[in-house]
Amino acid sequence: MSILKEFIDLEKKTSGNARAVLEHLAPEIGKVYVVSIARDGCPACEEQKPKMEKLAEEIAQKYGDRIVFIKVHVKYSAEDNEESLRSKDVFGHYFYPTNLILLRTVDKGSIEYYRSVATSMSELKRNIGIASKVATSLKESLKEQKK
């Protein structure tokens, strides 16, 4: 299952600050956050959507709630592309769909672990697996620090 976030709502909650957006999207150490940024009227986004949903189901069976899928929806029309332009500034992307894998670290907060544009699901799945190992290590090191 994926969480849907409207870009405009993220922007309001974080004042459009890129750092704050990452912090908001990846709040917990030990979890992997897979973010898909898509906009209205994007053929590649529509093509990716069912593949991403299938991947999210498959990943949930293997990893449970340690992997969180987040869809960021950006409103767009030929007459009004302002929200899309702001999204590109906040996320530092140009193409749709852009996929991010985010992790929360102990010392640097939320970080971007991986970024791709319209990637294959096998490539994304592989990177989710790697990120899961890193997230587990980060959580273990946090436990060690607390001892």
C-alpha positions in Angstrom: 0.0 0.0 0.0 1.2 3.5 -0.8 0.7 6.8 0.9 -0.5 9.6 -1.4 0.9 13.1 -0.7 -0.2 16.1 -2.7 2.8 18.2 -3.5 0.9 21.4 -2.6 0.3 20.0 0.9 3.9 19.0 1.4 4.9 22.5 0.3 2.6 24.1 2.8 3.8 21.9 5.7 7.5 22.5 4.9 7.4 26.0 3.5 8.8 24.5 0.3 12.1 23.9 2.0 13.8 20.9 0.3 15.5 19.8 3.5 12.3 19.9 5.4 10.5 17.9 2.7 13.0 15.1 3.0 12.7 15.2 6.8 8.9 15.0 6.5 8.9 12.1 4.0 11.5 10.0 5.9 10.8 10.4 9.6 12.0 7.1 11.1 15.4 5.4 11.3 15.3 1.8 10.2 12.8 2.2 7.4 13.2 2.8 3.7 11.0 5.4 2.0 10.4 4.8 -1.7 9.1 8.1 -3.2 7.5 8.3 -6.6 7.0 11.9 -7.9 4.5 12.0 -10.7 2.4 14.7 -12.4 -0.9 15.0 -14.2 -0.8 14.2 -17.9 2.5 12.3 -17.8 2.3 9.2 -20.0 5.4 7.6 -18.3 3.8 8.2 -14.9 0.6 6.5 -16.0 2.7 3.6 -17.3 4.7 3.3 -14.1 1.7 3.5 -11.7 0.4 -0.1 -11.9 4.0 -1.5 -11.9 4.8 0.5 -8.8 1.6 -0.7 -7.1 2.5 -4.3 -7.9 6.1 -3.7 -6.6 4.7 -2.2 -3.4 2.6 -5.3 -2.8 5.5 -7.6 -3.4 7.8 -5.6 -1.2 5.3 -5.5 1.6 5.1 -9.3 1.6 8.9 -9.6 2.0 9.7 -6.6 4.2 6.4 -5.7 6.0 6.2 -2.1 7.2 10.0 -1.5 7.0 9.5 -0.2 3.4 7.1 2.7 2.9 5.9 3.7 -0.6 4.9 7.3 -1.0 3.4 8.8 -4.1 3.8 12.6 -4.5 1.2 13.9 -6.9 2.0 17.2 -8.7 -0.8 19.1 -10.4 -0.1 20.1 -14.0 -1.8 21.5 -17.0 -0.6 23.1 -20.2 -2.1 26.4 -18.9 -0.7 26.1 -15.4 2.7 24.5 -14.8 3.6 26.5 -11.8 3.3 23.6 -9.3 5.4 21.4 -11.5 8.1 24.1 -11.6 8.1 24.4 -7.8 8.3 20.7 -7.4 11.3 20.6 -9.6 12.9 23.2 -7.4 12.1 21.4 -4.1 13.1 17.9 -5.3 15.8 18.9 -7.7 14.4 16.8 -10.5 13.5 17.5 -14.0 11.8 14.5 -15.5 8.6 12.6 -14.4 8.3 10.1 -12.9 11.3 10.5 -10.6 11.8 7.8 -8.0 13.7 8.4 -4.8 14.8 6.1 -2.0 15.2 8.0 1.3 16.7 6.8 4.6 16.9 8.6 7.9 20.4 8.7 9.5 21.5 9.3 13.0 23.7 12.3 12.3 22.4 13.8 9.0 18.7 13.3 9.3 16.9 12.1 6.1 19.1 11.5 3.1 18.5 10.6 -0.5 20.0 7.2 -1.0 19.0 6.6 -4.6 17.4 8.5 -7.5 16.2 7.4 -10.9 13.9 8.5 -13.7 11.3 6.0 -15.0 13.5 3.2 -13.8 12.7 -0.5 -14.3 11.0 -2.2 -11.4 13.8 -4.8 -11.1 16.4 -2.0 -10.7 14.2 -0.3 -8.1 13.6 -3.5 -6.3 17.3 -4.3 -6.2 18.1 -0.9 -4.7 15.3 -1.2 -2.2 16.9 -4.4 -1.0 20.3 -2.8 -0.6 18.7 0.3 1.1 16.9 -2.1 3.5 20.3 -3.5 4.6 21.6 0.0 5.2 18.5 1.0 7.1 18.9 -2.0 9.3 22.5 -1.2 10.0 21.6 2.4 10.8 19.0 1.2 13.3 21.4 -1.2 14.9 24.1 1.5 15.3 21.5 3.8 16.9 20.7 1.0 19.4 24.5 0.6 20.1 24.9 4.3 20.7 22.0 4.3 23.3 23.8 1.5 25.3 
